[in-house]
Amino acid sequence: MTPQRINLVTLGVDDLTRSRAFYAALGWTETSWTEGVVFYQMPGMALGLFGKAALAEDQGRAGTTLETGAITLAQNFATPEDVDHAFAQAIAAGATSLKAPEAVFWGGYSGYFADPDGHVWELAHNPFWTVEADGTITIPPME
């Protein structure tokens, strides 16, 4: 087993129908859907959307009120212009702007938005990383 990996990130959502519509407006295509959960295949992993009450029950914590956590999901792009385009698309789809894309202290370009359930996404261009056509990234090794 490769210990350093993530295969699936699941986001708890208040309204699955609303969340499905939001991600569809971003151009995402559902791979699988069953009652209460939807999955999106990505290169090397998947994202799931799961109603919060059902997710709490699935976790063995029925009755627990799930909130959003201190986490940022990120998409990296080949250019700052790609970041701007993706950010505009997210806002048009109903995202809340947290920080418009701008040049940042570490030498890149990034902005943040929240999806309809408050999950925070960063859209970034990191000039030190390679972004492949399928969106996978390569982080150069430390010297």
N, CA, C and O atoms as a MOPAC input file, in Angstrom:
PM7 MOZYME 1SCF
protein

 N      0.83500 1    -1.18800 1     0.00000 1
 C      0.00000 1     0.00000 1     0.00000 1
 C      0.88100 1     1.25200 1     0.00000 1
 O      1.88000 1     1.32100 1     0.71600 1
 N      0.50100 1     2.22600 1    -0.80100 1
 C      1.18900 1     3.51200 1    -0.81400 1
 C      0.53600 1     4.39400 1     0.24700 1
 O     -0.62500 1     4.77200 1     0.08700 1
 N      1.23900 1     4.73100 1     1.31800 1
 C      0.59700 1     5.47000 1     2.39700 1
 C      0.30700 1     6.93500 1     2.07000 1
 O     -0.61500 1     7.51200 1     2.64700 1
 N      1.04200 1     7.53400 1     1.19200 1
 C      0.89300 1     8.96400 1     0.92000 1
 C     -0.04200 1     9.15600 1    -0.27200 1
 O      0.39900 1     9.36000 1    -1.40400 1
 N     -1.34500 1     9.08500 1     0.01100 1
 C     -2.32600 1     9.21100 1    -1.06100 1
 C     -3.69600 1     9.55500 1    -0.50000 1
 O     -3.97800 1     9.34200 1     0.67900 1
 N     -4.53200 1    10.08900 1    -1.36600 1
 C     -5.94900 1    10.29000 1    -1.09400 1
 C     -6.67100 1     9.80400 1    -2.33400 1
 O     -6.32400 1    10.18800 1    -3.45100 1
 N     -7.67800 1     8.95900 1    -2.14300 1
 C     -8.44000 1     8.44100 1    -3.27000 1
 C     -9.77000 1     9.16200 1    -3.44000 1
 O    -10.26800 1     9.31600 1    -4.55500 1
 N    -10.34600 1     9.60400 1    -2.31000 1
 C    -11.67100 1    10.19700 1    -2.35200 1
 C    -11.77100 1    11.28200 1    -1.29100 1
 O    -11.40800 1    11.07100 1    -0.13400 1
 N    -12.26300 1    12.43400 1    -1.69400 1
 C    -12.62500 1    13.50300 1    -0.76100 1
 C    -14.13700 1    13.61000 1    -0.83200 1
 O    -14.70000 1    13.75800 1    -1.91600 1
 N    -14.79800 1    13.53700 1     0.31700 1
 C    -16.25100 1    13.64200 1     0.36700 1
 C    -16.63000 1    14.90700 1     1.11800 1
 O    -16.18100 1    15.13900 1     2.24000 1
 N    -17.46600 1    15.72500 1     0.48000 1
 C    -17.94200 1    16.95900 1     1.09100 1
 C    -19.37700 1    16.78000 1     1.56500 1
 O    -20.23700 1    16.33900 1     0.80200 1
 N    -19.63400 1    17.12000 1     2.81700 1
 C    -21.00100 1    17.11200 1     3.32800 1
 C    -21.71900 1    18.35400 1     2.83900 1
 O    -21.18700 1    19.45900 1     2.93700 1
 N    -22.94000 1    18.18000 1     2.30400 1
 C    -23.69000 1    19.29500 1     1.74100 1
 C    -25.08600 1    19.36500 1     2.35900 1
 O    -25.64800 1    18.35100 1     2.77200 1
 N    -25.63200 1    20.57900 1     2.41400 1
 C    -26.98300 1    20.77200 1     2.95000 1
 C    -28.05800 1    20.34900 1     1.96700 1
 O    -29.06800 1    19.76700 1     2.36000 1
 N    -27.84700 1    20.63800 1     0.69700 1
 C    -28.85500 1    20.39900 1    -0.33400 1
 C    -28.15400 1    19.78400 1    -1.54000 1
 O    -27.51000 1    20.48700 1    -2.32000 1
 N    -28.28200 1    18.48000 1    -1.68500 1
 C    -27.55700 1    17.77500 1    -2.74300 1
 C    -27.97000 1    18.26000 1    -4.13300 1
 O    -27.12700 1    18.36300 1    -5.02400 1
 N    -29.23700 1    18.55400 1    -4.32400 1
 C    -29.70100 1    19.04200 1    -5.62300 1
 C    -29.03000 1    20.36000 1    -5.97100 1
 O    -28.57000 1    20.54900 1    -7.09700 1
 N    -28.97300 1    21.27500 1    -5.00200 1
 C    -28.32200 1    22.57600 1    -5.22400 1
 C    -26.83800 1    22.39100 1    -5.51900 1
 O    -26.30000 1    23.03100 1    -6.42300 1
 N    -26.17600 1    21.52100 1    -4.76300 1
 C    -24.74100 1    21.30400 1    -4.95500 1
 C    -24.45100 1    20.65400 1    -6.30300 1
 O    -23.47400 1    21.00600 1    -6.96400 1
 N    -25.28500 1    19.71700 1    -6.71100 1
 C    -25.11000 1    19.09400 1    -8.02900 1
 C    -25.23300 1    20.14900 1    -9.12200 1
 O    -24.45500 1    20.15300 1   -10.07600 1
 N    -26.20100 1    21.03500 1    -8.98700 1
 C    -26.39400 1    22.09800 1    -9.98700 1
 C    -25.18800 1    23.03600 1   -10.01200 1
 O    -24.75800 1    23.45900 1   -11.08500 1
 N    -24.63500 1    23.36500 1    -8.83500 1
 C    -23.47000 1    24.24500 1    -8.75800 1
 C    -22.28100 1    23.62900 1    -9.49900 1
 O    -21.67000 1    24.28500 1   -10.34300 1
 N    -21.95100 1    22.37600 1    -9.18900 1
 C    -20.79700 1    21.74700 1    -9.82500 1
 C    -21.05000 1    21.50400 1   -11.31700 1
 O    -20.10700 1    21.55000 1   -12.10700 1
 N    -22.28400 1    21.25000 1   -11.71400 1
 C    -22.60900 1    21.13700 1   -13.14300 1
 C    -22.35400 1    22.47500 1   -13.84000 1
 O    -21.86300 1    22.50500 1   -14.96900 1
 N    -22.68600 1    23.58000 1   -13.16900 1
 C    -22.44200 1    24.90800 1   -13.75400 1
 C    -20.95500 1    25.20600 1   -13.88500 1
 O    -20.56200 1    26.04800 1   -14.69200 1
 N    -20.12300 1    24.52500 1   -13.10000 1
 C    -18.66800 1    24.65700 1   -13.24600 1
 C    -18.14600 1    23.77900 1   -14.37500 1
 O    -16.96700 1    23.83900 1   -14.72100 1
 N    -19.02400 1    22.96800 1   -14.94500 1
 C    -18.61400 1    22.08700 1   -16.03400 1
 C    -18.23500 1    20.68500 1   -15.58600 1
 O    -17.70800 1    19.90300 1   -16.37800 1
 N    -18.49700 1    20.35800 1   -14.32600 1
 C    -18.15400 1    19.03700 1   -13.80600 1
 C    -19.18700 1    18.02000 1   -14.27700 1
 O    -20.37100 1    18.34000 1   -14.38600 1
 N    -18.74600 1    16.80200 1   -14.55400 1
 C    -19.61200 1    15.72300 1   -15.00200 1
 C    -19.66300 1    14.63900 1   -13.93600 1
 O    -18.63000 1    14.14700 1   -13.48100 1
 N    -20.86800 1    14.27800 1   -13.54700 1
 C    -21.04200 1    13.21500 1   -12.55700 1
 C    -20.64600 1    11.88200 1   -13.16200 1
 O    -20.95100 1    11.58900 1   -14.31800 1
 N    -19.95700 1    11.07700 1   -12.35800 1
 C    -19.56200 1     9.74500 1   -12.78800 1
 C    -20.54200 1     8.70400 1   -12.27200 1
 O    -20.85000 1     7.72800 1   -12.95600 1
 N    -21.02600 1     8.92700 1   -11.05900 1
 C    -21.91400 1     7.96900 1   -10.41200 1
 C    -22.83400 1     8.72700 1    -9.47100 1
 O    -22.42700 1     9.69700 1    -8.83300 1
 N    -24.07800 1     8.27200 1    -9.39300 1
 C    -25.03200 1     8.88500 1    -8.47800 1
 C    -25.93700 1     7.80100 1    -7.92700 1
 O    -26.47700 1     6.98100 1    -8.67000 1
 N    -26.09600 1     7.81100 1    -6.60400 1
 C    -27.08200 1     6.96700 1    -5.94400 1
 C    -27.84000 1     7.86100 1    -4.98400 1
 O    -27.46400 1     9.01700 1    -4.79000 1
 N    -28.87300 1     7.36000 1    -4.39600 1
 C    -29.67500 1     8.16800 1    -3.47500 1
 C    -28.78800 1     8.76900 1    -2.38400 1
 O    -28.22000 1     8.04900 1    -1.56300 1
 N    -28.68000 1    10.09000 1    -2.38900 1
 C    -27.96700 1    10.79000 1    -1.33500 1
 C    -26.49000 1    11.04800 1    -1.54800 1
 O    -25.87200 1    11.72800 1    -0.72900 1
 N    -25.89400 1    10.53000 1    -2.62100 1
 C    -24.46800 1    10.75900 1    -2.84100 1
 C    -24.17000 1    10.77100 1    -4.34300 1
 O    -24.74100 1    10.00000 1    -5.11400 1
 N    -23.26300 1    11.66300 1    -4.73200 1
 C    -22.83900 1    11.75300 1    -6.12700 1
 C    -21.30900 1    11.78200 1    -6.15300 1
 O    -20.67100 1    12.32600 1    -5.25200 1
 N    -20.73500 1    11.19000 1    -7.19400 1
 C    -19.28600 1    11.12900 1    -7.32100 1
 C    -18.83600 1    11.72400 1    -8.64800 1
 O    -19.51900 1    11.60300 1    -9.66400 1
 N    -17.66500 1    12.37500 1    -8.61900 1
 C    -17.01700 1    12.93800 1    -9.79500 1
 C    -15.63100 1    12.31800 1    -9.89700 1
 O    -14.81700 1    12.45200 1    -8.98300 1
 N    -15.36200 1    11.63700 1   -11.01300 1
 C    -14.03900 1    11.05100 1   -11.23300 1
 C    -13.06900 1    12.14900 1   -11.65600 1
 O    -13.40200 1    12.99600 1   -12.48500 1
 N    -11.88400 1    12.12900 1   -11.09000 1
 C    -10.81400 1    13.05300 1   -11.44300 1
 C     -9.55500 1    12.23300 1   -11.69800 1
 O     -9.51600 1    11.05100 1   -11.35700 1
 N     -8.53700 1    12.82800 1   -12.28300 1
 C     -7.29700 1    12.07300 1   -12.48200 1
 C     -6.73900 1    11.57900 1   -11.13700 1
 O     -6.30300 1    12.37600 1   -10.30600 1
 N     -6.75900 1    10.28200 1   -10.94300 1
 C     -6.15900 1     9.69000 1    -9.75400 1
 C     -6.99300 1     9.71800 1    -8.49200 1
 O     -6.56300 1     9.18900 1    -7.46700 1
 N     -8.17900 1    10.32000 1    -8.52900 1
 C     -9.01200 1    10.35300 1    -7.32300 1
 C    -10.42900 1    10.73100 1    -7.70000 1
 O    -10.74700 1    10.89200 1    -8.87800 1
 N    -11.28400 1    10.87200 1    -6.68800 1
 C    -12.67000 1    11.25500 1    -6.92500 1
 C    -13.12600 1    12.21500 1    -5.83000 1
 O    -12.56300 1    12.26000 1    -4.73600 1
 N    -14.16100 1    12.97900 1    -6.16100 1
 C    -14.81900 1    13.86200 1    -5.19600 1
 C    -16.24000 1    13.37100 1    -5.04100 1
 O    -16.91000 1    13.05400 1    -6.02400 1
 N    -16.69900 1    13.30800 1    -3.79800 1
 C    -18.07700 1    12.92000 1    -3.52300 1
 C    -18.81900 1    14.04700 1    -2.83700 1
 O    -18.23400 1    14.80500 1    -2.06400 1
 N    -20.10800 1    14.15900 1    -3.11900 1
 C    -21.00400 1    15.06700 1    -2.40600 1
 C    -22.03600 1    14.19100 1    -1.70900 1
 O    -22.65400 1    13.32800 1    -2.33300 1
 N    -22.22000 1    14.42200 1    -0.40400 1
 C    -23.04300 1    13.54500 1     0.41900 1
 C    -23.85200 1    14.44400 1     1.33900 1
 O    -23.28700 1    15.33200 1     1.97800 1
 N    -25.16400 1    14.23600 1     1.42200 1
 C    -25.97600 1    15.00700 1     2.36300 1
 C    -25.39100 1    14.91300 1     3.76900 1
 O    -24.97900 1    13.83700 1     4.20300 1
 N    -25.35400 1    16.05300 1     4.48800 1
 C    -24.67700 1    16.08600 1     5.79600 1
 C    -25.24800 1    15.08700 1     6.79300 1
 O    -24.48300 1    14.40600 1     7.47500 1
 N    -26.57200 1    14.98100 1     6.89600 1
 C    -27.16600 1    14.05800 1     7.87500 1
 C    -26.80900 1    12.61600 1     7.53500 1
 O    -26.45900 1    11.83300 1     8.41800 1
 N    -26.89800 1    12.26900 1     6.25700 1
 C    -26.55600 1    10.91100 1     5.82900 1
 C    -25.06600 1    10.63300 1     6.01500 1
 O    -24.67700 1     9.52000 1     6.36800 1
 N    -24.23300 1    11.65200 1     5.77400 1
 C    -22.79400 1    11.48600 1     5.96900 1
 C    -22.47400 1    11.24800 1     7.44000 1
 O    -21.66300 1    10.38000 1     7.76200 1
 N    -23.09600 1    12.00100 1     8.32800 1
 C    -22.87500 1    11.79600 1     9.76700 1
 C    -23.27800 1    10.38900 1    10.17500 1
 O    -22.58300 1     9.74200 1    10.95800 1
 N    -24.39500 1     9.91700 1     9.64700 1
 C    -24.84500 1     8.56400 1     9.96400 1
 C    -23.85700 1     7.53500 1     9.41700 1
 O    -23.53300 1     6.56600 1    10.10400 1
 N    -23.37500 1     7.73500 1     8.18700 1
 C    -22.41200 1     6.82700 1     7.57700 1
 C    -21.11800 1     6.77400 1     8.38100 1
 O    -20.45700 1     5.73700 1     8.44000 1
 N    -20.75900 1     7.90300 1     9.00200 1
 C    -19.54700 1     7.97400 1     9.82300 1
 C    -19.74200 1     7.34200 1    11.20400 1
 O    -18.78900 1     7.23500 1    11.97600 1
 N    -20.96700 1     6.92400 1    11.51400 1
 C    -21.25000 1     6.37600 1    12.83600 1
 C    -21.54700 1     7.46700 1    13.85400 1
 O    -21.44000 1     7.24200 1    15.05900 1
 N    -21.92100 1     8.65600 1    13.37100 1
 C    -22.18700 1     9.79100 1    14.25900 1
 C    -23.58900 1    10.35400 1    13.99400 1
 O    -23.76400 1    11.56900 1    13.90100 1
 N    -24.58000 1     9.47300 1    13.87500 1
 C    -25.95400 1     9.90000 1    13.59300 1
 C    -26.38200 1    10.98000 1    14.58400 1
 O    -26.11600 1    10.88000 1    15.78200 1
 N    -27.04700 1    12.01400 1    14.06800 1
 C    -27.52000 1    13.10200 1    14.90800 1
 C    -26.51800 1    14.21900 1    15.10200 1
 O    -26.86500 1    15.27500 1    15.63000 1
 N    -25.27500 1    14.00500 1    14.68300 1
 C    -24.25400 1    15.04100 1    14.78600 1
 C    -24.48200 1    16.08200 1    13.69800 1
 O    -24.76700 1    15.73600 1    12.55100 1
 N    -24.35700 1    17.34700 1    14.05400 1
 C    -24.46700 1    18.41800 1    13.07000 1
 C    -23.08500 1    18.65100 1    12.47900 1
 O    -22.17900 1    19.12000 1    13.16800 1
 N    -22.92700 1    18.32300 1    11.20900 1
 C    -21.64100 1    18.50500 1    10.54300 1
 C    -21.53200 1    19.93400 1    10.01600 1
 O    -22.50400 1    20.48100 1     9.49700 1
 N    -20.38400 1    20.51900 1    10.14400 1
 C    -20.07800 1    21.85300 1     9.62800 1
 C    -18.93100 1    21.71200 1     8.63000 1
 O    -18.42800 1    20.61000 1     8.40800 1
 N    -18.52200 1    22.82000 1     8.03400 1
 C    -17.35000 1    22.77300 1     7.16900 1
 C    -16.11100 1    22.83500 1     8.04900 1
 O    -16.14400 1    23.39700 1     9.14400 1
 N    -15.03500 1    22.26300 1     7.57100 1
 C    -13.81800 1    22.20400 1     8.36300 1
 C    -12.79000 1    23.22200 1     7.91300 1
 O    -12.99200 1    23.95900 1     6.94800 1
 N    -11.69200 1    23.24400 1     8.62900 1
 C    -10.57400 1    24.14500 1     8.31400 1
 C     -9.73400 1    23.47400 1     7.23400 1
 O     -8.66700 1    22.92300 1     7.50500 1
 N    -10.23400 1    23.53200 1     6.02200 1
 C     -9.58800 1    22.85300 1     4.90200 1
 C     -9.78500 1    23.71000 1     3.65500 1
 O    -10.79600 1    24.39800 1     3.51800 1
 N     -8.83000 1    23.66300 1     2.76800 1
 C     -8.96300 1    24.30500 1     1.47000 1
 C     -8.74200 1    23.25400 1     0.39500 1
 O     -7.74100 1    22.53800 1     0.40500 1
 N     -9.68100 1    23.17200 1    -0.52400 1
 C     -9.52500 1    22.34100 1    -1.70800 1
 C     -8.91700 1    23.23600 1    -2.77200 1
 O     -9.24400 1    24.42200 1    -2.82800 1
 N     -8.05700 1    22.71800 1    -3.60400 1
 C     -7.38200 1    23.58500 1    -4.57000 1
 C     -7.35400 1    22.97200 1    -5.95200 1
 O     -7.26300 1    21.75600 1    -6.12400 1
 N     -7.43600 1    23.85700 1    -6.93400 1
 C     -7.21600 1    23.50100 1    -8.32600 1
 C     -6.08000 1    24.37600 1    -8.81900 1
 O     -6.07700 1    25.58800 1    -8.60500 1
 N     -5.11900 1    23.75400 1    -9.47700 1
 C     -3.99400 1    24.49400 1   -10.04100 1
 C     -4.15100 1    24.57000 1   -11.55100 1
 O     -4.62100 1    23.63100 1   -12.19400 1
 N     -3.74800 1    25.70800 1   -12.10000 1
 C     -3.91200 1    25.98600 1   -13.52300 1
 C     -2.57000 1    26.37200 1   -14.13600 1
 O     -1.63700 1    26.76400 1   -13.43500 1
 N     -2.49500 1    26.25100 1   -15.45700 1
 C     -1.25200 1    26.51900 1   -16.16700 1
 C     -0.92700 1    28.00300 1   -16.25800 1
 O      0.24400 1    28.36400 1   -16.37500 1
 N     -1.94400 1    28.88200 1   -16.20600 1
 C     -1.71000 1    30.31900 1   -16.36000 1
 C     -2.59900 1    31.12200 1   -15.42200 1
 O     -3.63700 1    30.62800 1   -14.98200 1
 N     -2.21000 1    32.34900 1   -15.11000 1
 C     -3.09200 1    33.22200 1   -14.33500 1
 C     -4.41800 1    33.48400 1   -15.05000 1
 O     -5.45100 1    33.63100 1   -14.39700 1
 N     -4.40000 1    33.54400 1   -16.37100 1
 C     -5.63200 1    33.76400 1   -17.12700 1
 C     -6.60900 1    32.60200 1   -16.94200 1
 O     -7.82100 1    32.80600 1   -16.88900 1
 N     -6.07500 1    31.39000 1   -16.84400 1
 C     -6.93000 1    30.22400 1   -16.57800 1
 C     -7.56300 1    30.34100 1   -15.19400 1
 O     -8.72200 1    29.97300 1   -15.00700 1
 N     -6.80700 1    30.85100 1   -14.22900 1
 C     -7.33800 1    31.07600 1   -12.88400 1
 C     -8.48800 1    32.07700 1   -12.94500 1
 O     -9.55400 1    31.84200 1   -12.37600 1
 N     -8.26800 1    33.19200 1   -13.63700 1
 C     -9.31000 1    34.21600 1   -13.76100 1
 C    -10.57500 1    33.64800 1   -14.38400 1
 O    -11.68100 1    33.92600 1   -13.92000 1
 N    -10.41400 1    32.85500 1   -15.43300 1
 C    -11.57000 1    32.26600 1   -16.11300 1
 C    -12.33800 1    31.33400 1   -15.17200 1
 O    -13.56300 1    31.41500 1   -15.08400 1
 N    -11.62800 1    30.45400 1   -14.47400 1
 C    -12.26500 1    29.50500 1   -13.55700 1
 C    -12.94800 1    30.23500 1   -12.40400 1
 O    -14.02400 1    29.83200 1   -11.96100 1
 N    -12.32300 1    31.30900 1   -11.91800 1
 C    -12.90300 1    32.08100 1   -10.82100 1
 C    -14.20700 1    32.73400 1   -11.28600 1
 O    -15.21500 1    32.67700 1   -10.58100 1
 N    -14.18900 1    33.34500 1   -12.45600 1
 C    -15.39800 1    33.98400 1   -12.99300 1
 C    -16.50300 1    32.95300 1   -13.18700 1
 O    -17.67000 1    33.23500 1   -12.91400 1
 N    -16.14700 1    31.77300 1   -13.65100 1
 C    -17.12800 1    30.70200 1   -13.84600 1
 C    -17.74000 1    30.28700 1   -12.51000 1
 O    -18.95000 1    30.07600 1   -12.42300 1
 N    -16.91100 1    30.16900 1   -11.46300 1
 C    -17.41400 1    29.78700 1   -10.14300 1
 C    -18.37500 1    30.84300 1    -9.59800 1
 O    -19.42700 1    30.50100 1    -9.05800 1
 N    -18.02700 1    32.10300 1    -9.73400 1
 C    -18.89600 1    33.17600 1    -9.23700 1
 C    -20.21300 1    33.16900 1   -10.01000 1
 O    -21.28000 1    33.32600 1    -9.41700 1
 N    -20.14400 1    32.99000 1   -11.32400 1
 C    -21.36000 1    32.93600 1   -12.14500 1
 C    -22.23800 1    31.74600 1   -11.76100 1
 O    -23.46000 1    31.80700 1   -11.90000 1
 N    -21.62100 1    30.66500 1   -11.27900 1
 C    -22.36100 1    29.46900 1   -10.88500 1
 C    -22.98200 1    29.59300 1    -9.49500 1
 O    -23.76400 1    28.73400 1    -9.08600 1
 N    -22.63300 1    30.66900 1    -8.76100 1
 C    -23.21800 1    30.87200 1    -7.44100 1
 C    -22.25400 1    30.79800 1    -6.28300 1
 O    -22.68000 1    30.82400 1    -5.12800 1
 N    -20.96400 1    30.70700 1    -6.55800 1
 C    -19.96300 1    30.70200 1    -5.48100 1
 C    -19.89500 1    32.08200 1    -4.83500 1
 O    -20.29000 1    33.08400 1    -5.43200 1
 N    -19.39200 1    32.11600 1    -3.62000 1
 C    -19.14500 1    33.36800 1    -2.90800 1
 C    -17.66100 1    33.70000 1    -3.02500 1
 O    -16.80700 1    32.88500 1    -2.67700 1
 N    -17.36400 1    34.88600 1    -3.51000 1
 C    -15.97000 1    35.31100 1    -3.62500 1
 C    -15.41500 1    35.58400 1    -2.23700 1
 O    -15.99600 1    36.34700 1    -1.46500 1
 N    -14.29300 1    34.95900 1    -1.92500 1
 C    -13.60900 1    35.22500 1    -0.66100 1
 C    -12.40700 1    36.13200 1    -0.88800 1
 O    -12.14200 1    37.03600 1    -0.09700 1
 N    -11.68200 1    35.88300 1    -1.97600 1
 C    -10.53900 1    36.71500 1    -2.35400 1
 C    -10.36100 1    36.59200 1    -3.85400 1
 O    -10.09100 1    35.50500 1    -4.36500 1
 N    -10.51000 1    37.70000 1    -4.56000 1
 C    -10.34200 1    37.68300 1    -6.00300 1
 C     -8.90800 1    37.27900 1    -6.34000 1
 O     -7.99000 1    37.57800 1    -5.57700 1
 N     -8.70600 1    36.61100 1    -7.46200 1
 C     -7.34900 1    36.20700 1    -7.84000 1
 C     -6.40500 1    37.40400 1    -7.92900 1
 O     -6.75200 1    38.46400 1    -8.45000 1
 N     -5.20200 1    37.19500 1    -7.40300 1
 C     -4.18100 1    38.24100 1    -7.41000 1
 C     -2.80800 1    37.60300 1    -7.26800 1
 O     -2.68800 1    36.44300 1    -6.87500 1
 N     -1.78000 1    38.36900 1    -7.59100 1
 C     -0.40900 1    37.92000 1    -7.35600 1
 C     -0.21800 1    37.76000 1    -5.85100 1
 O     -0.67200 1    38.59500 1    -5.06800 1
 N      0.45800 1    36.67900 1    -5.45000 1
 C      0.61700 1    36.39000 1    -4.02300 1
 C      2.09000 1    36.33200 1    -3.62900 1
 O      2.97200 1    36.21800 1    -4.48100 1
 N      2.33400 1    36.41100 1    -2.34700 1
 C      3.67500 1    36.55700 1    -1.78100 1
 C      4.64700 1    35.46400 1    -2.17800 1
 O      5.85200 1    35.70800 1    -2.23700 1
 N      4.15100 1    34.25300 1    -2.45500 1
 C      5.04600 1    33.13500 1    -2.75300 1
 C      5.41600 1    33.06200 1    -4.22800 1
 O      6.09700 1    32.12400 1    -4.64100 1
 N      4.98000 1    34.03400 1    -5.03300 1
 C      5.38300 1    34.10200 1    -6.42900 1
 C      4.35400 1    33.59400 1    -7.40800 1
 O      4.59200 1    33.58400 1    -8.61500 1
 N      3.21800 1    33.17600 1    -6.90400 1
 C      2.16700 1    32.66500 1    -7.77700 1
 C      1.00900 1    33.63100 1    -7.89200 1
 O      1.15600 1    34.83400 1    -7.67600 1
 N     -0.13800 1    33.09100 1    -8.23200 1
 C     -1.34400 1    33.87000 1    -8.47700 1
 C     -2.50800 1    33.02200 1    -7.99500 1
 O     -2.65600 1    31.88200 1    -8.43300 1
 N     -3.34100 1    33.55300 1    -7.09900 1
 C     -4.44000 1    32.72400 1    -6.60200 1
 C     -5.59400 1    33.56200 1    -6.07600 1
 O     -5.45300 1    34.74300 1    -5.76000 1
 N     -6.74700 1    32.89500 1    -5.99700 1
 C     -7.94500 1    33.47100 1    -5.41600 1
 C     -8.73600 1    32.36600 1    -4.72700 1
 O     -8.47300 1    31.18100 1    -4.92700 1
 N     -9.70800 1    32.77000 1    -3.91300 1
 C    -10.50400 1    31.81500 1    -3.14300 1
 C    -11.98700 1    32.09600 1    -3.30700 1
 O    -12.41300 1    33.24900 1    -3.38000 1
 N    -12.77300 1    31.01400 1    -3.36400 1
 C    -14.22600 1    31.14100 1    -3.31500 1
 C    -14.78000 1    30.05200 1    -2.40800 1
 O    -14.09800 1    29.07400 1    -2.10200 1
 N    -16.02600 1    30.23200 1    -1.98400 1
 C    -16.72900 1    29.21200 1    -1.21200 1
 C    -17.88800 1    28.69600 1    -2.05100 1
 O    -18.60000 1    29.47200 1    -2.68700 1
 N    -18.07200 1    27.37900 1    -2.04700 1
 C    -19.20300 1    26.79800 1    -2.76100 1
 C    -20.47800 1    27.06000 1    -1.94900 1
 O    -20.39600 1    27.64200 1    -0.86700 1
 N    -21.64200 1    26.65100 1    -2.43800 1
 C    -22.88000 1    26.96500 1    -1.71000 1
 C    -22.95300 1    26.42700 1    -0.29100 1
 O    -23.76900 1    26.90200 1     0.49900 1
 N    -22.12100 1    25.44400 1     0.05500 1
 C    -22.11300 1    24.91200 1     1.41500 1
 C    -20.96700 1    25.45400 1     2.26200 1
 O    -20.74800 1    25.00100 1     3.38500 1
 N    -20.24000 1    26.42300 1     1.71700 1
 C    -19.15400 1    27.03800 1     2.47200 1
 C    -17.81500 1    26.34500 1     2.34400 1
 O    -16.85400 1    26.75300 1     2.99600 1
 N    -17.71900 1    25.30400 1     1.51900 1
 C    -16.42700 1    24.64200 1     1.30600 1
 C    -15.53600 1    25.58400 1     0.50300 1
 O    -15.93500 1    26.09800 1    -0.54200 1
 N    -14.33500 1    25.79900 1     1.00200 1
 C    -13.42400 1    26.77900 1     0.40600 1
 C    -12.55200 1    26.12100 1    -0.65100 1
 O    -11.95600 1    25.06500 1    -0.43600 1
 N    -12.49900 1    26.78600 1    -1.80100 1
 C    -11.67600 1    26.36000 1    -2.93000 1
 C    -10.66800 1    27.44900 1    -3.24400 1
 O    -11.00300 1    28.63300 1    -3.26800 1
 N     -9.43800 1    27.04200 1    -3.48200 1
 C     -8.41500 1    27.95200 1    -3.99400 1
 C     -8.19300 1    27.61900 1    -5.46200 1
 O     -8.08000 1    26.45000 1    -5.83100 1
 N     -8.13200 1    28.63800 1    -6.28800 1
 C     -7.77000 1    28.49100 1    -7.68800 1
 C     -6.41900 1    29.16900 1    -7.82600 1
 O     -6.27800 1    30.34500 1    -7.49000 1
 N     -5.41800 1    28.43700 1    -8.31900 1
 C     -4.05700 1    28.97500 1    -8.28100 1
 C     -3.25300 1    28.63200 1    -9.52600 1
 O     -3.48700 1    27.63200 1   -10.20600 1
 N     -2.30000 1    29.50600 1    -9.78700 1
 C     -1.22800 1    29.24400 1   -10.75400 1
 C      0.06400 1    29.29700 1    -9.95700 1
 O      0.40200 1    30.32300 1    -9.36700 1
 N      0.78000 1    28.18100 1    -9.94600 1
 C      2.06600 1    28.11100 1    -9.26700 1
 C      3.12900 1    27.95700 1   -10.34900 1
 O      3.23700 1    26.89600 1   -10.96400 1
 N      3.91600 1    29.00700 1   -10.58600 1
 C      4.89400 1    28.94400 1   -11.67500 1
 C      6.02200 1    27.94200 1   -11.43200 1
 O      6.82200 1    27.68100 1   -12.33100 1
 N      6.09000 1    27.38100 1   -10.23000 1
 C      7.15300 1    26.43800 1    -9.89800 1
 C      6.71400 1    24.99100 1   -10.08500 1
 O      7.53600 1    24.08100 1    -9.98400 1
 N      5.42300 1    24.76400 1   -10.35800 1
 C      4.87700 1    23.42000 1   -10.54400 1
 C      4.50500 1    23.22300 1   -12.00800 1
 O      4.25500 1    24.18300 1   -12.73500 1
 N      4.47500 1    21.97200 1   -12.42200 1
 C      4.02300 1    21.62500 1   -13.76400 1
 C      2.57800 1    21.14800 1   -13.68200 1
 O      2.24000 1    20.29300 1   -12.86400 1
 N      1.72100 1    21.71800 1   -14.54900 1
 C      0.32900 1    21.27900 1   -14.63400 1
 C      0.14900 1    20.59000 1   -15.98000 1
 O      0.33800 1    21.19900 1   -17.03300 1
 N     -0.21800 1    19.31300 1   -15.93400 1
 C     -0.42400 1    18.53800 1   -17.16100 1
 C     -1.78600 1    18.86700 1   -17.76300 1
 O     -2.62000 1    19.49800 1   -17.11300 1
 N     -2.00800 1    18.44700 1   -18.98800 1
 C     -3.26700 1    18.71100 1   -19.69100 1
 C     -4.47000 1    18.14600 1   -18.93800 1
 O     -5.55700 1    18.71900 1   -19.00600 1
 N     -4.29600 1    17.03000 1   -18.22000 1
 C     -5.41000 1    16.44000 1   -17.47800 1
 C     -5.58000 1    17.05300 1   -16.08700 1
 O     -6.44500 1    16.62800 1   -15.32000 1
 N     -4.75300 1    18.05600 1   -15.76300 1
 C     -4.86100 1    18.74000 1   -14.47900 1
 C     -3.96100 1    18.19600 1   -13.38900 1
 O     -3.85000 1    18.81200 1   -12.32900 1
 N     -3.31300 1    17.05900 1   -13.61300 1
 C     -2.41100 1    16.54800 1   -12.58800 1
 C     -1.21300 1    17.48800 1   -12.46300 1
 O     -0.80300 1    18.13600 1   -13.42600 1
 N     -0.67800 1    17.54000 1   -11.27500 1
 C      0.44700 1    18.43400 1   -11.01800 1
 C      1.69200 1    17.63100 1   -10.68100 1
 O      1.61100 1    16.49900 1   -10.20500 1
 N      2.83100 1    18.23100 1   -10.93200 1
 C      4.10800 1    17.68200 1   -10.50100 1
 C      4.80200 1    18.75600 1    -9.69500 1
 O      5.06600 1    19.85100 1   -10.19100 1
 N      5.09600 1    18.43300 1    -8.44700 1
 C      5.81700 1    19.33000 1    -7.55500 1
 C      7.28800 1    18.94600 1    -7.61800 1
 O      7.63800 1    17.80200 1    -7.32800 1
 N      8.15400 1    19.88100 1    -7.98900 1
 C      9.57400 1    19.50300 1    -8.07600 1
 C     10.11700 1    19.11200 1    -6.70000 1
 O      9.71700 1    19.67600 1    -5.68200 1
 N     11.03000 1    18.14300 1    -6.68100 1
 C     11.60800 1    17.73300 1    -5.39900 1
 C     12.45300 1    18.84100 1    -4.77400 1
 O     12.99700 1    19.70300 1    -5.46500 1
 N     12.54400 1    18.78900 1    -3.45700 1
 C     13.37200 1    19.77400 1    -2.73700 1
 C     14.83300 1    19.52700 1    -3.09700 1
 O     15.26200 1    18.39000 1    -3.29700 1
 N     15.56600 1    20.59700 1    -3.17200 1
 C     16.99000 1    20.47700 1    -3.50800 1
 C     17.81600 1    20.34100 1    -2.27000 1
 O     19.03900 1    20.22800 1    -2.35300 1

